Amino acid sequence: MEKTKFVEGEKIYLRPFQSEDSALVYFGKNDEQIRETLFLFAPQTLEQVQDEMKQWSTNSSFALFTICRKEDDVAVGQTALVRIDFVSRAATFYLAIYSPEFWSKGYGGEAAKMMLDYAFDILNLNRVLLHVCAENKNAVAAYKKAGYVMEGTLREAMYHHNRYVDFYVMSVLREEYYAKK
């Protein structure tokens, strides 16, 4: 059976969330190294992950996708537009690559670009924003490359390893997106 490819890119494709993806998310949300990058502090059961994914995949204010490698159809993470506001035409971007073996391969950056295409070309949004830890230099660089611009700093926004860390607010406006296209 042919794999469902909602949006296809160069190295990856995005497809709708499927129930079997819960195992990948469960692993990522409980693995120490991955959990660190997502600032998660509590363990999650498989049932909790399944409930959360069901809520995300059935709520019209979320657009949830599984990121898969084209070469072998392996699921490597998730991306989403969350808190989609169809009045203000805005949403918040989410991305998680759920295994260190898939980090720094360009999958996250490509997914970020693909989600902007989806946000502006399909959903007709005007603004997509994200929050990223200021210390996550690779992510900040990937988001800038995708077209996000720095809006500001949320000073000492999260508590992490006995200290507070800053987060950046970054966004892309529809006008900026089309000017660069």
MODELLER restraints for C-alpha pairs under 7 A, 6 or more apart:
rsr = mdl.restraints
at = mdl.atoms
rsr.add(forms.Gaussian(group=physical.xy_distance, feature=features.Distance(at['CA:4:A'], at['CA:15:A']), mean=5.99, stdev=0.5))
rsr.add(forms.Gaussian(group=physical.xy_distance, feature=features.Distance(at['CA:5:A'], at['CA:13:A']), mean=5.99, stdev=0.5))
rsr.add(forms.Gaussian(group=physical.xy_distance, feature=features.Distance(at['CA:5:A'], at['CA:14:A']), mean=5.94, stdev=0.5))
rsr.add(forms.Gaussian(group=physical.xy_distance, feature=features.Distance(at['CA:5:A'], at['CA:15:A']), mean=4.99, stdev=0.5))
rsr.add(forms.Gaussian(group=physical.xy_distance, feature=features.Distance(at['CA:6:A'], at['CA:14:A']), mean=5.64, stdev=0.5))
rsr.add(forms.Gaussian(group=physical.xy_distance, feature=features.Distance(at['CA:6:A'], at['CA:15:A']), mean=4.88, stdev=0.5))
rsr.add(forms.Gaussian(group=physical.xy_distance, feature=features.Distance(at['CA:6:A'], at['CA:16:A']), mean=6.98, stdev=0.5))
rsr.add(forms.Gaussian(group=physical.xy_distance, feature=features.Distance(at['CA:7:A'], at['CA:13:A']), mean=5.62, stdev=0.5))
rsr.add(forms.Gaussian(group=physical.xy_distance, feature=features.Distance(at['CA:7:A'], at['CA:14:A']), mean=5.17, stdev=0.5))
rsr.add(forms.Gaussian(group=physical.xy_distance, feature=features.Distance(at['CA:7:A'], at['CA:15:A']), mean=6.89, stdev=0.5))
rsr.add(forms.Gaussian(group=physical.xy_distance, feature=features.Distance(at['CA:8:A'], at['CA:14:A']), mean=6.39, stdev=0.5))
rsr.add(forms.Gaussian(group=physical.xy_distance, feature=features.Distance(at['CA:11:A'], at['CA:69:A']), mean=6.05, stdev=0.5))
rsr.add(forms.Gaussian(group=physical.xy_distance, feature=features.Distance(at['CA:11:A'], at['CA:70:A']), mean=5.63, stdev=0.5))
rsr.add(forms.Gaussian(group=physical.xy_distance, feature=features.Distance(at['CA:12:A'], at['CA:67:A']), mean=6.64, stdev=0.5))
rsr.add(forms.Gaussian(group=physical.xy_distance, feature=features.Distance(at['CA:12:A'], at['CA:68:A']), mean=5.42, stdev=0.5))
rsr.add(forms.Gaussian(group=physical.xy_distance, feature=features.Distance(at['CA:12:A'], at['CA:69:A']), mean=4.44, stdev=0.5))
rsr.add(forms.Gaussian(group=physical.xy_distance, feature=features.Distance(at['CA:12:A'], at['CA:70:A']), mean=4.93, stdev=0.5))
rsr.add(forms.Gaussian(group=physical.xy_distance, feature=features.Distance(at['CA:12:A'], at['CA:107:A']), mean=6.65, stdev=0.5))
rsr.add(forms.Gaussian(group=physical.xy_distance, feature=features.Distance(at['CA:13:A'], at['CA:67:A']), mean=6.05, stdev=0.5))
rsr.add(forms.Gaussian(group=physical.xy_distance, feature=features.Distance(at['CA:13:A'], at['CA:68:A']), mean=5.42, stdev=0.5))
rsr.add(forms.Gaussian(group=physical.xy_distance, feature=features.Distance(at['CA:13:A'], at['CA:69:A']), mean=6.50, stdev=0.5))
rsr.add(forms.Gaussian(group=physical.xy_distance, feature=features.Distance(at['CA:13:A'], at['CA:70:A']), mean=6.27, stdev=0.5))
rsr.add(forms.Gaussian(group=physical.xy_distance, feature=features.Distance(at['CA:14:A'], at['CA:65:A']), mean=5.70, stdev=0.5))
rsr.add(forms.Gaussian(group=physical.xy_distance, feature=features.Distance(at['CA:14:A'], at['CA:66:A']), mean=5.60, stdev=0.5))
rsr.add(forms.Gaussian(group=physical.xy_distance, feature=features.Distance(at['CA:14:A'], at['CA:67:A']), mean=4.89, stdev=0.5))
rsr.add(forms.Gaussian(group=physical.xy_distance, feature=features.Distance(at['CA:14:A'], at['CA:68:A']), mean=6.26, stdev=0.5))
rsr.add(forms.Gaussian(group=physical.xy_distance, feature=features.Distance(at['CA:15:A'], at['CA:65:A']), mean=5.38, stdev=0.5))
rsr.add(forms.Gaussian(group=physical.xy_distance, feature=features.Distance(at['CA:15:A'], at['CA:66:A']), mean=5.39, stdev=0.5))
rsr.add(forms.Gaussian(group=physical.xy_distance, feature=features.Distance(at['CA:15:A'], at['CA:67:A']), mean=6.80, stdev=0.5))
rsr.add(forms.Gaussian(group=physical.xy_distance, feature=features.Distance(at['CA:16:A'], at['CA:64:A']), mean=6.71, stdev=0.5))
rsr.add(forms.Gaussian(group=physical.xy_distance, feature=features.Distance(at['CA:16:A'], at['CA:65:A']), mean=4.87, stdev=0.5))
rsr.add(forms.Gaussian(group=physical.xy_distance, feature=features.Distance(at['CA:16:A'], at['CA:66:A']), mean=6.08, stdev=0.5))
rsr.add(forms.Gaussian(group=physical.xy_distance, feature=features.Distance(at['CA:17:A'], at['CA:57:A']), mean=6.81, stdev=0.5))
rsr.add(forms.Gaussian(group=physical.xy_distance, feature=features.Distance(at['CA:17:A'], at['CA:64:A']), mean=6.53, stdev=0.5))
rsr.add(forms.Gaussian(group=physical.xy_distance, feature=features.Distance(at['CA:17:A'], at['CA:65:A']), mean=5.41, stdev=0.5))
rsr.add(forms.Gaussian(group=physical.xy_distance, feature=features.Distance(at['CA:17:A'], at['CA:66:A']), mean=5.42, stdev=0.5))
rsr.add(forms.Gaussian(group=physical.xy_distance, feature=features.Distance(at['CA:22:A'], at['CA:49:A']), mean=6.47, stdev=0.5))
rsr.add(forms.Gaussian(group=physical.xy_distance, feature=features.Distance(at['CA:22:A'], at['CA:50:A']), mean=5.86, stdev=0.5))
rsr.add(forms.Gaussian(group=physical.xy_distance, feature=features.Distance(at['CA:24:A'], at['CA:98:A']), mean=6.83, stdev=0.5))
rsr.add(forms.Gaussian(group=physical.xy_distance, feature=features.Distance(at['CA:25:A'], at['CA:98:A']), mean=6.86, stdev=0.5))
rsr.add(forms.Gaussian(group=physical.xy_distance, feature=features.Distance(at['CA:26:A'], at['CA:46:A']), mean=5.78, stdev=0.5))
rsr.add(forms.Gaussian(group=physical.xy_distance, feature=features.Distance(at['CA:26:A'], at['CA:49:A']), mean=6.04, stdev=0.5))
rsr.add(forms.Gaussian(group=physical.xy_distance, feature=features.Distance(at['CA:28:A'], at['CA:34:A']), mean=5.73, stdev=0.5))
rsr.add(forms.Gaussian(group=physical.xy_distance, feature=features.Distance(at['CA:28:A'], at['CA:35:A']), mean=6.51, stdev=0.5))
rsr.add(forms.Gaussian(group=physical.xy_distance, feature=features.Distance(at['CA:28:A'], at['CA:98:A']), mean=4.70, stdev=0.5))
rsr.add(forms.Gaussian(group=physical.xy_distance, feature=features.Distance(at['CA:28:A'], at['CA:99:A']), mean=6.79, stdev=0.5))
rsr.add(forms.Gaussian(group=physical.xy_distance, feature=features.Distance(at['CA:29:A'], at['CA:35:A']), mean=5.38, stdev=0.5))
rsr.add(forms.Gaussian(group=physical.xy_distance, feature=features.Distance(at['CA:29:A'], at['CA:44:A']), mean=6.95, stdev=0.5))
rsr.add(forms.Gaussian(group=physical.xy_distance, feature=features.Distance(at['CA:30:A'], at['CA:43:A']), mean=5.87, stdev=0.5))
rsr.add(forms.Gaussian(group=physical.xy_distance, feature=features.Distance(at['CA:30:A'], at['CA:44:A']), mean=6.63, stdev=0.5))
rsr.add(forms.Gaussian(group=physical.xy_distance, feature=features.Distance(at['CA:34:A'], at['CA:98:A']), mean=6.44, stdev=0.5))
rsr.add(forms.Gaussian(group=physical.xy_distance, feature=features.Distance(at['CA:34:A'], at['CA:99:A']), mean=6.82, stdev=0.5))
rsr.add(forms.Gaussian(group=physical.xy_distance, feature=features.Distance(at['CA:56:A'], at['CA:62:A']), mean=5.81, stdev=0.5))
rsr.add(forms.Gaussian(group=physical.xy_distance, feature=features.Distance(at['CA:56:A'], at['CA:64:A']), mean=6.60, stdev=0.5))
rsr.add(forms.Gaussian(group=physical.xy_distance, feature=features.Distance(at['CA:57:A'], at['CA:64:A']), mean=5.91, stdev=0.5))
rsr.add(forms.Gaussian(group=physical.xy_distance, feature=features.Distance(at['CA:61:A'], at['CA:82:A']), mean=6.19, stdev=0.5))
rsr.add(forms.Gaussian(group=physical.xy_distance, feature=features.Distance(at['CA:61:A'], at['CA:83:A']), mean=5.21, stdev=0.5))
rsr.add(forms.Gaussian(group=physical.xy_distance, feature=features.Distance(at['CA:61:A'], at['CA:84:A']), mean=4.57, stdev=0.5))
rsr.add(forms.Gaussian(group=physical.xy_distance, feature=features.Distance(at['CA:61:A'], at['CA:85:A']), mean=6.88, stdev=0.5))
rsr.add(forms.Gaussian(group=physical.xy_distance, feature=features.Distance(at['CA:62:A'], at['CA:80:A']), mean=6.80, stdev=0.5))
rsr.add(forms.Gaussian(group=physical.xy_distance, feature=features.Distance(at['CA:62:A'], at['CA:81:A']), mean=5.65, stdev=0.5))
rsr.add(forms.Gaussian(group=physical.xy_distance, feature=features.Distance(at['CA:62:A'], at['CA:82:A']), mean=4.57, stdev=0.5))
rsr.add(forms.Gaussian(group=physical.xy_distance, feature=features.Distance(at['CA:62:A'], at['CA:83:A']), mean=6.16, stdev=0.5))
rsr.add(forms.Gaussian(group=physical.xy_distance, feature=features.Distance(at['CA:62:A'], at['CA:84:A']), mean=6.17, stdev=0.5))
rsr.add(forms.Gaussian(group=physical.xy_distance, feature=features.Distance(at['CA:63:A'], at['CA:80:A']), mean=5.25, stdev=0.5))
rsr.add(forms.Gaussian(group=physical.xy_distance, feature=features.Distance(at['CA:63:A'], at['CA:81:A']), mean=5.10, stdev=0.5))
rsr.add(forms.Gaussian(group=physical.xy_distance, feature=features.Distance(at['CA:63:A'], at['CA:82:A']), mean=6.56, stdev=0.5))
rsr.add(forms.Gaussian(group=physical.xy_distance, feature=features.Distance(at['CA:64:A'], at['CA:79:A']), mean=6.11, stdev=0.5))
rsr.add(forms.Gaussian(group=physical.xy_distance, feature=features.Distance(at['CA:64:A'], at['CA:80:A']), mean=4.37, stdev=0.5))
rsr.add(forms.Gaussian(group=physical.xy_distance, feature=features.Distance(at['CA:64:A'], at['CA:81:A']), mean=6.70, stdev=0.5))
rsr.add(forms.Gaussian(group=physical.xy_distance, feature=features.Distance(at['CA:65:A'], at['CA:78:A']), mean=5.71, stdev=0.5))
rsr.add(forms.Gaussian(group=physical.xy_distance, feature=features.Distance(at['CA:65:A'], at['CA:79:A']), mean=5.40, stdev=0.5))
rsr.add(forms.Gaussian(group=physical.xy_distance, feature=features.Distance(at['CA:65:A'], at['CA:80:A']), mean=5.97, stdev=0.5))
rsr.add(forms.Gaussian(group=physical.xy_distance, feature=features.Distance(at['CA:66:A'], at['CA:75:A']), mean=6.59, stdev=0.5))
rsr.add(forms.Gaussian(group=physical.xy_distance, feature=features.Distance(at['CA:66:A'], at['CA:77:A']), mean=5.90, stdev=0.5))
rsr.add(forms.Gaussian(group=physical.xy_distance, feature=features.Distance(at['CA:66:A'], at['CA:78:A']), mean=4.49, stdev=0.5))
rsr.add(forms.Gaussian(group=physical.xy_distance, feature=features.Distance(at['CA:66:A'], at['CA:79:A']), mean=6.43, stdev=0.5))
rsr.add(forms.Gaussian(group=physical.xy_distance, feature=features.Distance(at['CA:67:A'], at['CA:75:A']), mean=5.70, stdev=0.5))
rsr.add(forms.Gaussian(group=physical.xy_distance, feature=features.Distance(at['CA:67:A'], at['CA:76:A']), mean=5.69, stdev=0.5))
rsr.add(forms.Gaussian(group=physical.xy_distance, feature=features.Distance(at['CA:67:A'], at['CA:77:A']), mean=5.08, stdev=0.5))
rsr.add(forms.Gaussian(group=physical.xy_distance, feature=features.Distance(at['CA:67:A'], at['CA:78:A']), mean=5.33, stdev=0.5))
rsr.add(forms.Gaussian(group=physical.xy_distance, feature=features.Distance(at['CA:67:A'], at['CA:79:A']), mean=6.86, stdev=0.5))
rsr.add(forms.Gaussian(group=physical.xy_distance, feature=features.Distance(at['CA:68:A'], at['CA:74:A']), mean=5.27, stdev=0.5))
rsr.add(forms.Gaussian(group=physical.xy_distance, feature=features.Distance(at['CA:68:A'], at['CA:75:A']), mean=4.20, stdev=0.5))
rsr.add(forms.Gaussian(group=physical.xy_distance, feature=features.Distance(at['CA:68:A'], at['CA:76:A']), mean=5.64, stdev=0.5))
rsr.add(forms.Gaussian(group=physical.xy_distance, feature=features.Distance(at['CA:69:A'], at['CA:75:A']), mean=6.54, stdev=0.5))
rsr.add(forms.Gaussian(group=physical.xy_distance, feature=features.Distance(at['CA:76:A'], at['CA:97:A']), mean=5.80, stdev=0.5))
rsr.add(forms.Gaussian(group=physical.xy_distance, feature=features.Distance(at['CA:76:A'], at['CA:98:A']), mean=5.96, stdev=0.5))
rsr.add(forms.Gaussian(group=physical.xy_distance, feature=features.Distance(at['CA:76:A'], at['CA:99:A']), mean=6.85, stdev=0.5))
rsr.add(forms.Gaussian(group=physical.xy_distance, feature=features.Distance(at['CA:76:A'], at['CA:102:A']), mean=6.66, stdev=0.5))
rsr.add(forms.Gaussian(group=physical.xy_distance, feature=features.Distance(at['CA:77:A'], at['CA:96:A']), mean=5.46, stdev=0.5))
rsr.add(forms.Gaussian(group=physical.xy_distance, feature=features.Distance(at['CA:77:A'], at['CA:97:A']), mean=4.20, stdev=0.5))
rsr.add(forms.Gaussian(group=physical.xy_distance, feature=features.Distance(at['CA:77:A'], at['CA:98:A']), mean=5.04, stdev=0.5))
rsr.add(forms.Gaussian(group=physical.xy_distance, feature=features.Distance(at['CA:78:A'], at['CA:95:A']), mean=5.83, stdev=0.5))
rsr.add(forms.Gaussian(group=physical.xy_distance, feature=features.Distance(at['CA:78:A'], at['CA:96:A']), mean=5.35, stdev=0.5))
rsr.add(forms.Gaussian(group=physical.xy_distance, feature=features.Distance(at['CA:78:A'], at['CA:97:A']), mean=6.53, stdev=0.5))
rsr.add(forms.Gaussian(group=physical.xy_distance, feature=features.Distance(at['CA:79:A'], at['CA:94:A']), mean=5.37, stdev=0.5))
rsr.add(forms.Gaussian(group=physical.xy_distance, feature=features.Distance(at['CA:79:A'], at['CA:95:A']), mean=4.31, stdev=0.5))
rsr.add(forms.Gaussian(group=physical.xy_distance, feature=features.Distance(at['CA:79:A'], at['CA:96:A']), mean=6.38, stdev=0.5))
rsr.add(forms.Gaussian(group=physical.xy_distance, feature=features.Distance(at['CA:80:A'], at['CA:93:A']), mean=5.97, stdev=0.5))
rsr.add(forms.Gaussian(group=physical.xy_distance, feature=features.Distance(at['CA:80:A'], at['CA:94:A']), mean=5.02, stdev=0.5))
rsr.add(forms.Gaussian(group=physical.xy_distance, feature=features.Distance(at['CA:80:A'], at['CA:95:A']), mean=6.56, stdev=0.5))
rsr.add(forms.Gaussian(group=physical.xy_distance, feature=features.Distance(at['CA:81:A'], at['CA:91:A']), mean=5.87, stdev=0.5))
rsr.add(forms.Gaussian(group=physical.xy_distance, feature=features.Distance(at['CA:81:A'], at['CA:92:A']), mean=5.50, stdev=0.5))
rsr.add(forms.Gaussian(group=physical.xy_distance, feature=features.Distance(at['CA:81:A'], at['CA:93:A']), mean=4.77, stdev=0.5))
rsr.add(forms.Gaussian(group=physical.xy_distance, feature=features.Distance(at['CA:81:A'], at['CA:94:A']), mean=6.15, stdev=0.5))
rsr.add(forms.Gaussian(group=physical.xy_distance, feature=features.Distance(at['CA:82:A'], at['CA:91:A']), mean=5.84, stdev=0.5))
rsr.add(forms.Gaussian(group=physical.xy_distance, feature=features.Distance(at['CA:82:A'], at['CA:92:A']), mean=5.18, stdev=0.5))
rsr.add(forms.Gaussian(group=physical.xy_distance, feature=features.Distance(at['CA:82:A'], at['CA:93:A']), mean=6.36, stdev=0.5))
rsr.add(forms.Gaussian(group=physical.xy_distance, feature=features.Distance(at['CA:83:A'], at['CA:91:A']), mean=5.55, stdev=0.5))
rsr.add(forms.Gaussian(group=physical.xy_distance, feature=features.Distance(at['CA:83:A'], at['CA:92:A']), mean=6.22, stdev=0.5))
rsr.add(forms.Gaussian(group=physical.xy_distance, feature=features.Distance(at['CA:84:A'], at['CA:90:A']), mean=5.89, stdev=0.5))
rsr.add(forms.Gaussian(group=physical.xy_distance, feature=features.Distance(at['CA:84:A'], at['CA:91:A']), mean=4.34, stdev=0.5))
rsr.add(forms.Gaussian(group=physical.xy_distance, feature=features.Distance(at['CA:85:A'], at['CA:91:A']), mean=6.15, stdev=0.5))
rsr.add(forms.Gaussian(group=physical.xy_distance, feature=features.Distance(at['CA:89:A'], at['CA:125:A']), mean=4.44, stdev=0.5))
rsr.add(forms.Gaussian(group=physical.xy_distance, feature=features.Distance(at['CA:89:A'], at['CA:126:A']), mean=5.19, stdev=0.5))
rsr.add(forms.Gaussian(group=physical.xy_distance, feature=features.Distance(at['CA:89:A'], at['CA:127:A']), mean=6.56, stdev=0.5))
rsr.add(forms.Gaussian(group=physical.xy_distance, feature=features.Distance(at['CA:90:A'], at['CA:125:A']), mean=5.63, stdev=0.5))
rsr.add(forms.Gaussian(group=physical.xy_distance, feature=features.Distance(at['CA:90:A'], at['CA:126:A']), mean=5.87, stdev=0.5))
rsr.add(forms.Gaussian(group=physical.xy_distance, feature=features.Distance(at['CA:90:A'], at['CA:127:A']), mean=4.69, stdev=0.5))
rsr.add(forms.Gaussian(group=physical.xy_distance, feature=features.Distance(at['CA:90:A'], at['CA:128:A']), mean=5.69, stdev=0.5))
rsr.add(forms.Gaussian(group=physical.xy_distance, feature=features.Distance(at['CA:91:A'], at['CA:127:A']), mean=6.63, stdev=0.5))
rsr.add(forms.Gaussian(group=physical.xy_distance, feature=features.Distance(at['CA:91:A'], at['CA:128:A']), mean=5.06, stdev=0.5))
rsr.add(forms.Gaussian(group=physical.xy_distance, feature=features.Distance(at['CA:91:A'], at['CA:129:A']), mean=6.48, stdev=0.5))
rsr.add(forms.Gaussian(group=physical.xy_distance, feature=features.Distance(at['CA:92:A'], at['CA:128:A']), mean=5.62, stdev=0.5))
rsr.add(forms.Gaussian(group=physical.xy_distance, feature=features.Distance(at['CA:92:A'], at['CA:129:A']), mean=4.86, stdev=0.5))
rsr.add(forms.Gaussian(group=physical.xy_distance, feature=features.Distance(at['CA:92:A'], at['CA:130:A']), mean=5.48, stdev=0.5))
rsr.add(forms.Gaussian(group=physical.xy_distance, feature=features.Distance(at['CA:93:A'], at['CA:128:A']), mean=6.47, stdev=0.5))
rsr.add(forms.Gaussian(group=physical.xy_distance, feature=features.Distance(at['CA:93:A'], at['CA:129:A']), mean=5.94, stdev=0.5))
rsr.add(forms.Gaussian(group=physical.xy_distance, feature=features.Distance(at['CA:93:A'], at['CA:130:A']), mean=5.18, stdev=0.5))
rsr.add(forms.Gaussian(group=physical.xy_distance, feature=features.Distance(at['CA:97:A'], at['CA:103:A']), mean=6.81, stdev=0.5))
rsr.add(forms.Gaussian(group=physical.xy_distance, feature=features.Distance(at['CA:97:A'], at['CA:108:A']), mean=6.95, stdev=0.5))
rsr.add(forms.Gaussian(group=physical.xy_distance, feature=features.Distance(at['CA:109:A'], at['CA:142:A']), mean=5.16, stdev=0.5))
rsr.add(forms.Gaussian(group=physical.xy_distance, feature=features.Distance(at['CA:109:A'], at['CA:143:A']), mean=6.69, stdev=0.5))
rsr.add(forms.Gaussian(group=physical.xy_distance, feature=features.Distance(at['CA:109:A'], at['CA:146:A']), mean=6.49, stdev=0.5))
rsr.add(forms.Gaussian(group=physical.xy_distance, feature=features.Distance(at['CA:112:A'], at['CA:146:A']), mean=6.30, stdev=0.5))
rsr.add(forms.Gaussian(group=physical.xy_distance, feature=features.Distance(at['CA:113:A'], at['CA:146:A']), mean=5.21, stdev=0.5))
rsr.add(forms.Gaussian(group=physical.xy_distance, feature=features.Distance(at['CA:119:A'], at['CA:125:A']), mean=5.60, stdev=0.5))
rsr.add(forms.Gaussian(group=physical.xy_distance, feature=features.Distance(at['CA:120:A'], at['CA:126:A']), mean=6.85, stdev=0.5))
rsr.add(forms.Gaussian(group=physical.xy_distance, feature=features.Distance(at['CA:120:A'], at['CA:174:A']), mean=6.38, stdev=0.5))
rsr.add(forms.Gaussian(group=physical.xy_distance, feature=features.Distance(at['CA:126:A'], at['CA:173:A']), mean=5.64, stdev=0.5))
rsr.add(forms.Gaussian(group=physical.xy_distance, feature=features.Distance(at['CA:126:A'], at['CA:174:A']), mean=4.71, stdev=0.5))
rsr.add(forms.Gaussian(group=physical.xy_distance, feature=features.Distance(at['CA:127:A'], at['CA:171:A']), mean=6.87, stdev=0.5))
rsr.add(forms.Gaussian(group=physical.xy_distance, feature=features.Distance(at['CA:127:A'], at['CA:172:A']), mean=5.79, stdev=0.5))
rsr.add(forms.Gaussian(group=physical.xy_distance, feature=features.Distance(at['CA:127:A'], at['CA:173:A']), mean=4.56, stdev=0.5))
rsr.add(forms.Gaussian(group=physical.xy_distance, feature=features.Distance(at['CA:127:A'], at['CA:174:A']), mean=6.06, stdev=0.5))
rsr.add(forms.Gaussian(group=physical.xy_distance, feature=features.Distance(at['CA:128:A'], at['CA:171:A']), mean=5.47, stdev=0.5))
rsr.add(forms.Gaussian(group=physical.xy_distance, feature=features.Distance(at['CA:128:A'], at['CA:172:A']), mean=5.44, stdev=0.5))
rsr.add(forms.Gaussian(group=physical.xy_distance, feature=features.Distance(at['CA:128:A'], at['CA:173:A']), mean=6.66, stdev=0.5))
rsr.add(forms.Gaussian(group=physical.xy_distance, feature=features.Distance(at['CA:129:A'], at['CA:170:A']), mean=5.60, stdev=0.5))
rsr.add(forms.Gaussian(group=physical.xy_distance, feature=features.Distance(at['CA:129:A'], at['CA:171:A']), mean=4.04, stdev=0.5))
rsr.add(forms.Gaussian(group=physical.xy_distance, feature=features.Distance(at['CA:129:A'], at['CA:172:A']), mean=6.51, stdev=0.5))
rsr.add(forms.Gaussian(group=physical.xy_distance, feature=features.Distance(at['CA:130:A'], at['CA:169:A']), mean=5.86, stdev=0.5))
rsr.add(forms.Gaussian(group=physical.xy_distance, feature=features.Distance(at['CA:130:A'], at['CA:170:A']), mean=5.43, stdev=0.5))
rsr.add(forms.Gaussian(group=physical.xy_distance, feature=features.Distance(at['CA:130:A'], at['CA:171:A']), mean=6.26, stdev=0.5))
rsr.add(forms.Gaussian(group=physical.xy_distance, feature=features.Distance(at['CA:131:A'], at['CA:167:A']), mean=6.24, stdev=0.5))
rsr.add(forms.Gaussian(group=physical.xy_distance, feature=features.Distance(at['CA:131:A'], at['CA:168:A']), mean=5.58, stdev=0.5))
rsr.add(forms.Gaussian(group=physical.xy_distance, feature=features.Distance(at['CA:131:A'], at['CA:169:A']), mean=4.80, stdev=0.5))
rsr.add(forms.Gaussian(group=physical.xy_distance, feature=features.Distance(at['CA:131:A'], at['CA:170:A']), mean=6.44, stdev=0.5))
rsr.add(forms.Gaussian(group=physical.xy_distance, feature=features.Distance(at['CA:132:A'], at['CA:167:A']), mean=5.33, stdev=0.5))
rsr.add(forms.Gaussian(group=physical.xy_distance, feature=features.Distance(at['CA:132:A'], at['CA:168:A']), mean=5.32, stdev=0.5))
rsr.add(forms.Gaussian(group=physical.xy_distance, feature=features.Distance(at['CA:132:A'], at['CA:169:A']), mean=6.79, stdev=0.5))
rsr.add(forms.Gaussian(group=physical.xy_distance, feature=features.Distance(at['CA:133:A'], at['CA:166:A']), mean=6.18, stdev=0.5))
rsr.add(forms.Gaussian(group=physical.xy_distance, feature=features.Distance(at['CA:133:A'], at['CA:167:A']), mean=4.32, stdev=0.5))
rsr.add(forms.Gaussian(group=physical.xy_distance, feature=features.Distance(at['CA:133:A'], at['CA:168:A']), mean=6.24, stdev=0.5))
rsr.add(forms.Gaussian(group=physical.xy_distance, feature=features.Distance(at['CA:134:A'], at['CA:166:A']), mean=5.61, stdev=0.5))
rsr.add(forms.Gaussian(group=physical.xy_distance, feature=features.Distance(at['CA:134:A'], at['CA:167:A']), mean=4.96, stdev=0.5))
rsr.add(forms.Gaussian(group=physical.xy_distance, feature=features.Distance(at['CA:134:A'], at['CA:168:A']), mean=5.69, stdev=0.5))
rsr.add(forms.Gaussian(group=physical.xy_distance, feature=features.Distance(at['CA:147:A'], at['CA:172:A']), mean=6.42, stdev=0.5))
rsr.add(forms.Gaussian(group=physical.xy_distance, feature=features.Distance(at['CA:148:A'], at['CA:170:A']), mean=5.76, stdev=0.5))
rsr.add(forms.Gaussian(group=physical.xy_distance, feature=features.Distance(at['CA:148:A'], at['CA:171:A']), mean=4.96, stdev=0.5))
rsr.add(forms.Gaussian(group=physical.xy_distance, feature=features.Distance(at['CA:148:A'], at['CA:172:A']), mean=4.89, stdev=0.5))
rsr.add(forms.Gaussian(group=physical.xy_distance, feature=features.Distance(at['CA:149:A'], at['CA:170:A']), mean=5.27, stdev=0.5))
rsr.add(forms.Gaussian(group=physical.xy_distance, feature=features.Distance(at['CA:149:A'], at['CA:171:A']), mean=5.48, stdev=0.5))
rsr.add(forms.Gaussian(group=physical.xy_distance, feature=features.Distance(at['CA:149:A'], at['CA:172:A']), mean=6.32, stdev=0.5))
rsr.add(forms.Gaussian(group=physical.xy_distance, feature=features.Distance(at['CA:150:A'], at['CA:169:A']), mean=6.24, stdev=0.5))
rsr.add(forms.Gaussian(group=physical.xy_distance, feature=features.Distance(at['CA:150:A'], at['CA:170:A']), mean=4.51, stdev=0.5))
rsr.add(forms.Gaussian(group=physical.xy_distance, feature=features.Distance(at['CA:150:A'], at['CA:171:A']), mean=6.74, stdev=0.5))
rsr.add(forms.Gaussian(group=physical.xy_distance, feature=features.Distance(at['CA:151:A'], at['CA:169:A']), mean=5.45, stdev=0.5))
rsr.add(forms.Gaussian(group=physical.xy_distance, feature=features.Distance(at['CA:151:A'], at['CA:170:A']), mean=5.26, stdev=0.5))
rsr.add(forms.Gaussian(group=physical.xy_distance, feature=features.Distance(at['CA:151:A'], at['CA:171:A']), mean=6.84, stdev=0.5))
rsr.add(forms.Gaussian(group=physical.xy_distance, feature=features.Distance(at['CA:152:A'], at['CA:168:A']), mean=5.85, stdev=0.5))
rsr.add(forms.Gaussian(group=physical.xy_distance, feature=features.Distance(at['CA:152:A'], at['CA:169:A']), mean=5.35, stdev=0.5))
rsr.add(forms.Gaussian(group=physical.xy_distance, feature=features.Distance(at['CA:153:A'], at['CA:166:A']), mean=6.61, stdev=0.5))
rsr.add(forms.Gaussian(group=physical.xy_distance, feature=features.Distance(at['CA:153:A'], at['CA:167:A']), mean=5.73, stdev=0.5))
rsr.add(forms.Gaussian(group=physical.xy_distance, feature=features.Distance(at['CA:153:A'], at['CA:168:A']), mean=4.51, stdev=0.5))
rsr.add(forms.Gaussian(group=physical.xy_distance, feature=features.Distance(at['CA:153:A'], at['CA:169:A']), mean=6.04, stdev=0.5))
rsr.add(forms.Gaussian(group=physical.xy_distance, feature=features.Distance(at['CA:154:A'], at['CA:166:A']), mean=5.63, stdev=0.5))
rsr.add(forms.Gaussian(group=physical.xy_distance, feature=features.Distance(at['CA:154:A'], at['CA:167:A']), mean=5.04, stdev=0.5))
rsr.add(forms.Gaussian(group=physical.xy_distance, feature=features.Distance(at['CA:154:A'], at['CA:168:A']), mean=5.98, stdev=0.5))
rsr.add(forms.Gaussian(group=physical.xy_distance, feature=features.Distance(at['CA:155:A'], at['CA:166:A']), mean=4.63, stdev=0.5))
rsr.add(forms.Gaussian(group=physical.xy_distance, feature=features.Distance(at['CA:155:A'], at['CA:167:A']), mean=6.59, stdev=0.5))
rsr.add(forms.Gaussian(group=physical.xy_distance, feature=features.Distance(at['CA:156:A'], at['CA:164:A']), mean=4.73, stdev=0.5))
rsr.add(forms.Gaussian(group=physical.xy_distance, feature=features.Distance(at['CA:156:A'], at['CA:165:A']), mean=4.58, stdev=0.5))
rsr.add(forms.Gaussian(group=physical.xy_distance, feature=features.Distance(at['CA:156:A'], at['CA:166:A']), mean=4.51, stdev=0.5))
rsr.add(forms.Gaussian(group=physical.xy_distance, feature=features.Distance(at['CA:157:A'], at['CA:164:A']), mean=6.65, stdev=0.5))
rsr.add(forms.Gaussian(group=physical.xy_distance, feature=features.Distance(at['CA:157:A'], at['CA:165:A']), mean=6.00, stdev=0.5))
rsr.add(forms.Gaussian(group=physical.xy_distance, feature=features.Distance(at['CA:157:A'], at['CA:166:A']), mean=5.38, stdev=0.5))
rsr.add(forms.Gaussian(group=physical.xy_distance, feature=features.Distance(at['CA:157:A'], at['CA:167:A']), mean=6.12, stdev=0.5))
rsr.add(forms.Gaussian(group=physical.xy_distance, feature=features.Distance(at['CA:158:A'], at['CA:164:A']), mean=5.44, stdev=0.5))
rsr.add(forms.Gaussian(group=physical.xy_distance, feature=features.Distance(at['CA:158:A'], at['CA:165:A']), mean=5.47, stdev=0.5))
rsr.add(forms.Gaussian(group=physical.xy_distance, feature=features.Distance(at['CA:158:A'], at['CA:166:A']), mean=6.91, stdev=0.5))
rsr.add(forms.Gaussian(group=physical.xy_distance, feature=features.Distance(at['CA:159:A'], at['CA:165:A']), mean=6.35, stdev=0.5))
